[in-house]
Amino acid sequence: MITENTNVKDLLIKAEGLLKGHFCLTSGLHSDTYFQCAKLYQYPDIVETLARELAQKLSSIDFDTIVAPAIGAVIFGYEVARQTKKRNLFVERKDGVMQLRRGYSLKKGEKIVIIEDVITTARTIFETKEALKEFEVDVQGVGCIVDRTQGKLENEFKIYSLLQSSPVTYKPEECPLCKQGIELVKPGSRAGK
């Protein structure tokens, strides 16, 4: 169980997954803080603990299937599916567009929870929803390790998170770290930006 003594932030620090510097986030925004949840994936016991905690938060939702966007959330999505005993799928990019591939399919009205590692602008969540649109599924909510949205997406969907964080973000053209000449690092998986 994640307690006050062993919280998500502590686990990220222990796994060297809470980085400080000058980062280009997957959203394209810049920040002095980066959550590299992939560092957690080195430790199956930590992933299991986090997934069990998120599964408890999702227990009030009626859903059939978990869908995670590749590549960052695939491992966590699988473990949350294992903990909730639900079917697990993932979407991935092909030609720059998120798609449900590999022979996966969904039924009309199937109840879905999208699992992500870190959410800032939810761009990947919206792309995941778009990839599922043709199947006419019912997205019940979004689960994640770190929620950086600061409540800005409450009208779009319900987010179930293990850690809510409000690190400062900047539009690239307004970034003081760029103006200071601090090297920009892009540790995420999305190409471009």
ROSE-4610 file (N, C-alpha, C; in Angstrom, 1 decimal, always signed):
// ROSE-4610
residu = [M/M/M/I/I/I/T/T/T/E/E/E/N/N/N/T/T/T/N/N/N/V/V/V/K/K/K/D/D/D/L/L/L/L/L/L/I/I/I/K/K/K/A/A/A/E/E/E/G/G/G/L/L/L/L/L/L/K/K/K/G/G/G/H/H/H/F/F/F/C/C/C/L/L/L/T/T/T/S/S/S/G/G/G/L/L/L/H/H/H/S/S/S/D/D/D/T/T/T/Y/Y/Y/F/F/F/Q/Q/Q/C/C/C/A/A/A/K/K/K/L/L/L/Y/Y/Y/Q/Q/Q/Y/Y/Y/P/P/P/D/D/D/I/I/I/V/V/V/E/E/E/T/T/T/L/L/L/A/A/A/R/R/R/E/E/E/L/L/L/A/A/A/Q/Q/Q/K/K/K/L/L/L/S/S/S/S/S/S/I/I/I/D/D/D/F/F/F/D/D/D/T/T/T/I/I/I/V/V/V/A/A/A/P/P/P/A/A/A/I/I/I/G/G/G/A/A/A/V/V/V/I/I/I/F/F/F/G/G/G/Y/Y/Y/E/E/E/V/V/V/A/A/A/R/R/R/Q/Q/Q/T/T/T/K/K/K/K/K/K/R/R/R/N/N/N/L/L/L/F/F/F/V/V/V/E/E/E/R/R/R/K/K/K/D/D/D/G/G/G/V/V/V/M/M/M/Q/Q/Q/L/L/L/R/R/R/R/R/R/G/G/G/Y/Y/Y/S/S/S/L/L/L/K/K/K/K/K/K/G/G/G/E/E/E/K/K/K/I/I/I/V/V/V/I/I/I/I/I/I/E/E/E/D/D/D/V/V/V/I/I/I/T/T/T/T/T/T/A/A/A/R/R/R/T/T/T/I/I/I/F/F/F/E/E/E/T/T/T/K/K/K/E/E/E/A/A/A/L/L/L/K/K/K/E/E/E/F/F/F/E/E/E/V/V/V/D/D/D/V/V/V/Q/Q/Q/G/G/G/V/V/V/G/G/G/C/C/C/I/I/I/V/V/V/D/D/D/R/R/R/T/T/T/Q/Q/Q/G/G/G/K/K/K/L/L/L/E/E/E/N/N/N/E/E/E/F/F/F/K/K/K/I/I/I/Y/Y/Y/S/S/S/L/L/L/L/L/L/Q/Q/Q/S/S/S/S/S/S/P/P/P/V/V/V/T/T/T/Y/Y/Y/K/K/K/P/P/P/E/E/E/E/E/E/C/C/C/P/P/P/L/L/L/C/C/C/K/K/K/Q/Q/Q/G/G/G/I/I/I/E/E/E/L/L/L/V/V/V/K/K/K/P/P/P/G/G/G/S/S/S/R/R/R/A/A/A/G/G/G/K/K/K]
num = [1/1/1/2/2/2/3/3/3/4/4/4/5/5/5/6/6/6/7/7/7/8/8/8/9/9/9/10/10/10/11/11/11/12/12/12/13/13/13/14/14/14/15/15/15/16/16/16/17/17/17/18/18/18/19/19/19/20/20/20/21/21/21/22/22/22/23/23/23/24/24/24/25/25/25/26/26/26/27/27/27/28/28/28/29/29/29/30/30/30/31/31/31/32/32/32/33/33/33/34/34/34/35/35/35/36/36/36/37/37/37/38/38/38/39/39/39/40/40/40/41/41/41/42/42/42/43/43/43/44/44/44/45/45/45/46/46/46/47/47/47/48/48/48/49/49/49/50/50/50/51/51/51/52/52/52/53/53/53/54/54/54/55/55/55/56/56/56/57/57/57/58/58/58/59/59/59/60/60/60/61/61/61/62/62/62/63/63/63/64/64/64/65/65/65/66/66/66/67/67/67/68/68/68/69/69/69/70/70/70/71/71/71/72/72/72/73/73/73/74/74/74/75/75/75/76/76/76/77/77/77/78/78/78/79/79/79/80/80/80/81/81/81/82/82/82/83/83/83/84/84/84/85/85/85/86/86/86/87/87/87/88/88/88/89/89/89/90/90/90/91/91/91/92/92/92/93/93/93/94/94/94/95/95/95/96/96/96/97/97/97/98/98/98/99/99/99/100/100/100/101/101/101/102/102/102/103/103/103/104/104/104/105/105/105/106/106/106/107/107/107/108/108/108/109/109/109/110/110/110/111/111/111/112/112/112/113/113/113/114/114/114/115/115/115/116/116/116/117/117/117/118/118/118/119/119/119/120/120/120/121/121/121/122/122/122/123/123/123/124/124/124/125/125/125/126/126/126/127/127/127/128/128/128/129/129/129/130/130/130/131/131/131/132/132/132/133/133/133/134/134/134/135/135/135/136/136/136/137/137/137/138/138/138/139/139/139/140/140/140/141/141/141/142/142/142/143/143/143/144/144/144/145/145/145/146/146/146/147/147/147/148/148/148/149/149/149/150/150/150/151/151/151/152/152/152/153/153/153/154/154/154/155/155/155/156/156/156/157/157/157/158/158/158/159/159/159/160/160/160/161/161/161/162/162/162/163/163/163/164/164/164/165/165/165/166/166/166/167/167/167/168/168/168/169/169/169/170/170/170/171/171/171/172/172/172/173/173/173/174/174/174/175/175/175/176/176/176/177/177/177/178/178/178/179/179/179/180/180/180/181/181/181/182/182/182/183/183/183/184/184/184/185/185/185/186/186/186/187/187/187/188/188/188/189/189/189/190/190/190/191/191/191/192/192/192/193/193/193]
x = [+0.8/+0.0/+0.9/+0.4/+1.1/+0.6/+1.5/+1.2/+1.9/+1.6/+2.3/+3.8/+4.3/+5.7/+6.3/+5.5/+6.0/+5.0/+5.2/+4.3/+4.9/+4.1/+4.5/+5.8/+5.8/+6.9/+8.2/+8.1/+9.2/+9.7/+8.8/+9.2/+9.8/+9.3/+10.0/+11.4/+11.5/+12.9/+13.8/+13.3/+14.2/+14.6/+13.7/+14.0/+14.7/+15.0/+15.6/+14.7/+13.4/+12.4/+11.8/+12.3/+11.8/+13.1/+13.0/+14.2/+14.0/+15.1/+15.1/+16.1/+15.7/+16.5/+15.7/+15.8/+15.1/+14.6/+13.3/+12.7/+11.7/+11.6/+10.5/+9.6/+8.4/+7.4/+6.8/+6.2/+5.5/+4.5/+3.9/+2.9/+3.5/+4.9/+5.5/+5.9/+5.2/+5.5/+6.9/+7.5/+8.8/+8.5/+9.4/+9.3/+10.6/+10.7/+12.0/+11.9/+10.7/+10.5/+10.0/+10.6/+10.1/+9.9/+8.7/+8.4/+8.8/+9.8/+10.2/+9.7/+8.4/+7.8/+8.5/+9.1/+9.8/+10.8/+11.4/+12.4/+11.7/+10.4/+9.7/+9.6/+9.5/+9.3/+10.4/+11.6/+12.7/+12.4/+11.4/+11.1/+9.7/+9.5/+8.1/+7.3/+8.0/+7.3/+6.7/+7.4/+6.9/+5.7/+5.8/+4.8/+3.5/+3.7/+2.6/+1.9/+2.7/+2.1/+1.3/+1.9/+1.2/-0.1/+0.0/-1.1/-2.2/-1.9/-2.9/-3.6/-2.8/-3.4/-4.4/-3.9/-4.8/-6.1/-5.9/-7.0/-8.1/-7.6/-8.6/-9.3/-8.6/-9.3/-10.3/-10.0/-10.9/-12.1/-12.0/-13.0/-14.5/-14.7/-16.0/-16.6/-15.8/-16.2/-16.5/-17.6/-17.9/-17.3/-16.3/-15.6/-15.2/-15.0/-14.6/-13.2/-12.6/-11.3/-10.4/-9.1/-8.1/-7.4/-7.3/-6.5/-5.4/-4.2/-3.1/-2.4/-1.9/-1.1/+0.3/+0.8/+2.2/+3.1/+4.2/+4.9/+4.9/+4.8/+5.0/+4.1/+2.8/+1.9/+1.6/+2.3/+1.9/+2.2/+3.3/+3.6/+2.7/+2.4/+1.6/+0.1/-0.3/-1.7/-1.9/-0.9/-0.9/-1.1/-0.3/-0.3/-1.6/-2.2/-3.5/-4.6/-4.5/-5.4/-5.3/-4.1/-3.9/-4.5/-4.3/-4.9/-6.4/-7.0/-8.4/-9.1/-8.3/-8.8/-9.6/-9.1/-9.8/-9.0/-9.6/-8.8/-7.9/-6.8/-5.8/-5.4/-5.6/-5.2/-4.3/-3.6/-2.9/-3.0/-2.9/-2.9/-1.5/-1.1/+0.2/+0.2/+1.3/+1.4/+1.8/+1.1/+1.5/+1.3/+2.4/+2.4/+2.0/+2.4/+2.1/+0.8/-0.1/-1.5/-1.7/-2.3/-2.5/-3.6/-3.4/-4.3/-4.4/-5.5/-5.7/-5.3/-4.3/-3.7/-3.6/-2.8/-2.5/-3.7/-4.8/-5.9/-6.9/-6.5/-7.4/-8.7/-9.8/-11.1/-11.9/-12.8/-13.7/-15.1/-16.0/-17.4/-18.1/-19.1/-19.9/-20.4/-20.2/-20.7/-19.7/-18.6/-17.7/-17.2/-17.1/-16.7/-15.2/-14.6/-13.1/-12.6/-11.4/-10.6/-9.3/-8.9/-7.6/-6.6/-5.4/-4.4/-3.2/-2.6/-1.5/-0.5/+0.8/+1.7/+1.7/+1.9/+1.9/+0.9/+0.1/-0.8/-0.5/-0.2/+0.0/-1.1/-1.2/-2.2/-3.3/-3.0/-3.9/-3.9/-3.0/-2.9/-3.0/-2.2/-2.2/-3.5/-4.1/-5.4/-6.5/-6.5/-7.4/-7.1/-5.8/-5.4/-5.9/-5.8/-6.3/-7.8/-8.5/-10.0/-10.3/-9.6/-9.9/-9.6/-8.6/-8.3/-9.4/-10.1/-11.2/-12.6/-12.6/-13.9/-14.7/-14.1/-14.8/-15.5/-15.0/-15.6/-16.8/-17.1/-18.2/-18.2/-17.0/-16.9/-17.3/-17.4/-17.8/-16.6/-15.9/-14.8/-15.3/-15.0/-15.5/-14.6/-13.3/-12.4/-10.9/-10.0/-8.6/-7.9/-7.0/-6.1/-4.7/-4.0/-2.6/-1.7/-0.4/+0.5/+0.5/+0.8/+1.0/+0.0/-0.7/-1.7/-1.1/-0.7/-0.2/-1.2/-2.5/-3.5/-4.0/-3.8/-4.3/-5.8/-6.5/-8.0/-8.5/-7.7/-8.1/-9.0/-9.0/-9.7/-10.9/-11.4/-12.5/-13.8/-14.0/-15.2/-15.0/-13.8/-13.6/-13.7/-13.1/-13.2/-12.7/-13.1/-12.6/-11.3/-10.3/-9.0/-8.8/-8.3/-8.0/-6.5/-5.8/-4.4/-3.8/-2.5/-1.8/-1.1/-0.8/+0.0/-0.5/-0.9/-1.3/-0.1/+0.4/+1.5/+1.3/+1.8/+1.7/+3.0/+3.9/+5.2/+4.9/+5.7/+5.6/+5.9/+5.0/+5.2/+5.2/+5.9/+6.0/+5.8/+5.1/+5.1/+6.6/+7.0/+8.4/+8.9/+8.0/+8.4/+8.4/+7.9/+7.9/+8.8/+9.6/+10.3/+11.6/+11.6/+12.8/+14.1/+13.9/+15.0/+15.7/+14.9/+15.5/+16.2/+15.6/+16.3/+17.6/+17.7/+18.9/+20.0/+19.6/+20.5/+20.7/+19.8/+20.0/+19.6/+20.4/+20.2/+18.8/+18.1/+16.8/+16.9/+16.3/+16.4/+15.0/+14.8/+13.5/+13.6/+13.3/+13.3/+12.2/+11.1/+9.9/+10.0/+8.9/+9.0/+8.4/+7.8/+7.2/+8.2/+8.2/+9.2/+8.7/+9.6/+9.2/+9.4/+8.8/+8.9/+10.3]
y = [-1.2/+0.0/+1.3/+2.3/+3.5/+4.3/+4.7/+5.4/+6.7/+7.5/+8.8/+8.6/+7.4/+7.1/+6.6/+6.0/+5.5/+6.0/+7.3/+7.8/+7.8/+8.1/+8.0/+8.9/+10.1/+11.0/+10.4/+9.8/+9.1/+7.9/+7.2/+6.1/+6.6/+7.7/+8.3/+8.8/+9.4/+9.9/+8.7/+7.7/+6.5/+5.8/+5.8/+5.2/+6.1/+7.4/+8.4/+8.8/+8.8/+9.2/+10.5/+11.3/+12.7/+13.5/+14.1/+14.8/+16.3/+17.0/+18.5/+19.0/+20.1/+20.6/+21.5/+21.3/+22.0/+21.0/+20.7/+19.6/+20.1/+19.4/+19.5/+18.3/+18.6/+17.6/+17.0/+15.9/+15.3/+16.3/+17.1/+18.1/+19.2/+19.3/+20.4/+21.6/+21.6/+22.6/+22.3/+23.4/+23.2/+23.3/+22.6/+22.6/+22.4/+22.7/+22.4/+21.1/+20.4/+19.1/+18.1/+16.9/+15.8/+14.5/+13.9/+12.6/+11.5/+10.8/+9.7/+8.4/+8.1/+6.9/+5.6/+5.7/+4.5/+4.0/+4.9/+4.4/+3.5/+3.7/+2.9/+1.4/+1.3/+0.0/-0.9/-0.5/-1.4/-2.3/-1.9/-2.5/-3.1/-4.3/-4.9/-4.8/-4.9/-4.8/-3.4/-2.3/-1.0/-0.8/-1.3/-1.2/-1.9/-3.1/-3.8/-3.0/-2.4/-1.6/-0.4/+0.3/+1.4/+1.0/-0.1/-0.6/-1.1/-1.7/-2.1/-0.9/+0.1/+1.4/+2.0/+2.1/+2.7/+1.8/+0.5/-0.4/-0.2/+0.1/+0.4/+1.7/+2.7/+4.0/+3.8/+2.8/+2.5/+1.6/+1.0/+0.0/+0.5/+1.8/+2.3/+2.5/+2.2/+2.3/+1.0/+1.0/-0.2/-0.1/-1.0/-1.0/-2.4/-2.6/-3.9/-4.0/-2.9/-3.0/-1.8/-2.1/-1.0/-0.8/+0.4/+0.8/+1.8/+1.5/+2.3/+2.8/+4.0/+4.5/+4.0/+3.5/+3.1/+4.3/+4.4/+3.3/+3.4/+4.7/+5.0/+4.3/+4.0/+3.4/+2.0/+1.3/-0.1/-1.0/-0.9/-1.7/-1.4/-0.2/+0.2/-0.2/+0.0/-0.4/-1.9/-2.7/-4.2/-4.5/-3.9/-4.3/-3.8/-2.7/-2.2/-3.2/-3.7/-4.7/-5.9/-6.3/-7.6/-7.4/-6.3/-6.0/-5.9/-5.4/-5.3/-6.5/-7.4/-8.6/-8.2/-7.2/-6.7/-7.0/-6.9/-7.1/-5.9/-6.1/-5.1/-4.9/-3.7/-3.4/-2.2/-1.9/-0.7/-0.1/+1.2/+1.9/+2.3/+2.5/+2.9/+3.7/+4.5/+5.4/+4.6/+4.9/+4.5/+5.7/+6.0/+7.3/+8.5/+8.5/+9.7/+9.8/+8.7/+8.7/+7.6/+7.8/+6.8/+5.9/+4.5/+3.6/+2.3/+1.7/+0.3/-0.7/-1.4/-2.3/-3.7/-4.5/-5.9/-6.8/-6.5/-7.4/-7.1/-6.1/-5.8/-5.2/-5.5/-4.8/-4.6/-3.7/-3.4/-3.5/-3.8/-3.8/-2.5/-2.2/-1.0/-0.9/+0.2/+0.3/-0.2/-0.9/-1.4/-0.3/-0.6/+0.4/+0.4/+1.5/+1.6/+2.5/+2.2/+3.1/+3.2/+4.5/+4.7/+4.9/+4.2/+4.3/+5.0/+6.0/+6.7/+6.8/+7.2/+7.3/+8.7/+9.7/+11.1/+11.9/+12.8/+13.6/+15.1/+15.8/+17.3/+18.0/+17.9/+18.5/+17.5/+16.2/+15.1/+14.9/+15.5/+15.3/+13.8/+13.0/+11.6/+10.9/+11.4/+10.8/+11.1/+12.4/+12.8/+12.0/+11.7/+10.9/+9.5/+9.0/+7.6/+7.5/+8.5/+8.5/+8.6/+9.3/+9.5/+8.1/+7.4/+6.1/+5.1/+5.3/+4.3/+4.7/+5.9/+6.5/+5.6/+5.0/+4.2/+3.0/+2.6/+1.4/+1.8/+3.1/+3.6/+3.1/+3.2/+2.7/+3.8/+3.5/+4.4/+4.6/+5.7/+5.9/+6.4/+5.5/+5.8/+6.7/+6.8/+7.6/+7.3/+8.0/+7.9/+7.7/+6.7/+6.5/+6.8/+7.3/+7.7/+7.6/+7.6/+7.7/+9.2/+10.1/+11.5/+12.3/+13.2/+14.1/+15.5/+16.1/+17.5/+18.5/+18.1/+18.9/+20.0/+20.0/+21.0/+21.2/+20.1/+20.2/+20.8/+21.2/+21.9/+21.0/+19.7/+18.8/+18.2/+18.7/+18.1/+18.0/+18.9/+18.8/+17.8/+17.3/+16.4/+14.9/+14.6/+13.2/+13.2/+12.2/+12.0/+11.4/+12.0/+11.4/+10.9/+9.6/+8.9/+8.8/+9.5/+9.6/+9.2/+8.8/+8.5/+9.7/+10.6/+11.8/+13.0/+14.1/+15.3/+16.3/+16.8/+17.7/+18.9/+20.0/+21.3/+22.0/+21.2/+21.9/+23.0/+24.0/+25.1/+24.6/+25.0/+24.7/+26.0/+26.0/+27.2/+26.9/+27.8/+27.7/+27.9/+27.2/+27.3/+28.8/+29.6/+31.0/+31.9/+31.4/+32.2/+31.6/+30.5/+29.8/+30.5/+30.9/+31.6/+30.7/+29.4/+28.5/+28.5/+28.7/+28.8/+30.1/+31.2/+32.5/+32.6/+31.7/+31.6/+30.7/+30.1/+29.3/+27.9/+27.4/+26.1/+25.1/+24.0/+23.0/+22.3/+22.2/+21.6/+20.1/+19.3/+17.8/+17.3/+16.4/+15.8/+14.3/+13.9/+12.5/+11.6/+12.2/+11.4/+10.6/+9.9/+9.0/+9.6/+10.7/+11.3/+12.0/+11.8/+12.5/+13.9/+14.7/+16.1/+17.1/+18.2/+19.3/+19.7]
z = [+0.0/+0.0/+0.0/-0.7/-0.7/+0.5/+1.4/+2.6/+2.6/+3.6/+3.7/+3.8/+4.4/+4.5/+3.2/+2.3/+1.0/+0.0/-0.4/-1.4/-2.8/-3.8/-5.2/-5.4/-4.9/-5.1/-4.5/-3.4/-2.8/-3.7/-4.2/-5.1/-6.4/-6.9/-8.1/-7.8/-6.6/-6.2/-6.0/-5.4/-5.1/-6.4/-7.4/-8.7/-9.7/-9.2/-10.0/-11.2/-10.9/-11.9/-11.8/-10.8/-10.6/-11.0/-12.2/-12.7/-12.6/-12.3/-12.3/-13.4/-14.1/-15.1/-16.1/-17.4/-18.4/-19.4/-19.4/-20.2/-21.2/-22.3/-23.2/-23.0/-22.5/-22.1/-23.4/-23.3/-24.5/-25.1/-24.2/-24.7/-25.5/-25.5/-26.2/-25.2/-24.0/-23.0/-22.4/-21.9/-21.2/-19.7/-18.9/-17.5/-16.8/-15.5/-14.8/-14.1/-14.2/-13.5/-14.6/-14.5/-15.4/-14.6/-14.8/-14.2/-15.2/-15.0/-15.8/-15.2/-15.4/-14.8/-15.3/-16.5/-17.0/-16.0/-15.2/-14.2/-13.2/-12.9/-12.0/-12.5/-13.8/-14.4/-14.3/-13.8/-13.5/-12.3/-11.5/-10.3/-10.3/-10.7/-10.7/-9.4/-8.3/-7.0/-6.8/-7.3/-7.2/-8.2/-9.4/-10.4/-9.8/-9.3/-8.7/-7.6/-6.7/-5.6/-6.2/-7.1/-7.7/-8.4/-9.2/-9.9/-9.0/-7.9/-6.9/-6.3/-6.0/-5.5/-6.5/-7.7/-8.7/-9.0/-8.9/-9.1/-8.0/-6.8/-5.7/-6.0/-6.6/-6.9/-8.0/-8.9/-10.0/-9.7/-8.5/-8.1/-8.1/-8.0/-8.0/-9.4/-10.4/-11.8/-12.4/-13.2/-14.0/-15.3/-15.6/-16.9/-17.3/-18.6/-19.1/-19.5/-20.0/-20.7/-20.4/-20.2/-20.1/-21.4/-21.8/-23.0/-22.6/-23.0/-22.6/-23.9/-24.0/-25.1/-25.0/-26.2/-26.2/-26.4/-25.9/-25.3/-23.7/-23.3/-21.9/-20.9/-21.3/-20.4/-20.5/-21.5/-21.8/-20.5/-19.9/-18.8/-17.6/-17.3/-16.2/-16.5/-17.8/-18.2/-18.0/-18.4/-18.2/-16.7/-15.9/-14.4/-13.8/-14.2/-13.7/-14.1/-15.4/-15.9/-15.1/-14.8/-14.0/-12.6/-12.0/-10.6/-10.6/-11.7/-11.8/-12.5/-13.0/-13.7/-14.9/-15.6/-16.8/-18.1/-19.2/-20.5/-20.7/-21.3/-21.5/-23.0/-23.5/-24.9/-24.9/-26.0/-26.1/-27.5/-27.6/-28.9/-29.2/-30.4/-30.8/-32.0/-32.2/-33.4/-34.6/-35.7/-37.0/-37.9/-38.6/-39.4/-38.6/-37.4/-36.5/-35.9/-36.2/-35.7/-34.7/-33.6/-32.6/-33.2/-33.1/-33.7/-32.8/-32.9/-32.3/-33.4/-33.1/-34.2/-33.7/-34.3/-33.9/-33.8/-34.6/-34.5/-33.4/-32.5/-31.4/-31.9/-31.2/-31.5/-30.2/-30.3/-29.2/-29.7/-28.7/-29.1/-28.8/-29.6/-29.4/-28.0/-27.3/-25.9/-24.9/-25.3/-24.3/-23.4/-22.1/-21.1/-20.9/-21.2/-21.2/-20.1/-19.6/-18.8/-19.5/-19.7/-20.4/-19.2/-19.4/-18.4/-19.0/-18.3/-18.8/-17.6/-17.9/-16.8/-16.3/-17.1/-16.7/-17.6/-17.1/-17.9/-17.6/-18.6/-18.4/-19.2/-20.5/-21.3/-21.8/-21.6/-22.0/-23.5/-24.2/-25.7/-26.1/-25.4/-25.7/-25.4/-24.3/-23.9/-25.0/-25.5/-26.6/-27.9/-28.2/-29.3/-29.1/-27.9/-27.6/-27.8/-27.3/-27.5/-28.9/-29.7/-31.2/-31.8/-31.4/-32.0/-31.7/-30.6/-30.2/-30.7/-31.3/-31.7/-32.6/-33.6/-34.6/-33.9/-32.7/-32.1/-31.2/-31.0/-30.3/-28.8/-28.2/-26.8/-25.9/-24.6/-23.6/-22.6/-22.7/-21.8/-20.4/-19.4/-18.1/-17.3/-17.7/-16.9/-17.4/-16.7/-17.0/-15.7/-15.7/-14.6/-14.9/-13.9/-14.2/-12.9/-13.1/-11.9/-11.5/-12.4/-12.1/-12.9/-12.3/-12.9/-12.7/-13.8/-13.8/-14.4/-14.6/-15.2/-14.4/-13.1/-12.1/-12.2/-12.5/-12.6/-13.8/-14.8/-16.0/-16.9/-16.7/-17.7/-17.0/-15.9/-15.2/-16.0/-17.0/-17.8/-18.9/-19.2/-20.3/-19.8/-18.7/-18.2/-16.7/-16.0/-14.6/-14.6/-13.9/-13.8/-12.4/-12.4/-11.1/-11.1/-10.1/-10.1/-8.8/-8.8/-7.6/-7.0/-7.9/-7.4/-8.3/-7.6/-8.3/-8.1/-9.2/-9.1/-9.9/-9.5/-10.2/-10.5/-11.2/-11.5/-12.6/-12.6/-13.5/-14.9/-15.9/-17.3/-18.1/-19.2/-20.0/-21.5/-22.2/-23.6/-24.1/-25.1/-25.5/-25.8/-26.4/-26.7/-25.5/-24.3/-23.1/-22.0/-22.3/-21.3/-20.9/-19.6/-19.0/-19.0/-19.0/-19.0/-20.4/-21.4/-22.8/-22.8/-22.3/-22.3/-21.5/-20.5/-19.7/-20.4/-21.6/-22.3/-21.7/-20.8/-20.2/-21.2/-21.3/-22.3/-22.2/-23.3/-23.3/-23.5/-22.7/-22.8/-23.0/-24.0/-24.3/-24.0/-22.7/-22.4/-22.8/-23.3/-23.6/-24.9/-25.2/-26.3/-27.6/-27.6/-28.8/-29.6/-30.9/-31.8/-32.0/-32.5/-32.8/-31.6/-31.7/-30.8/-30.6]
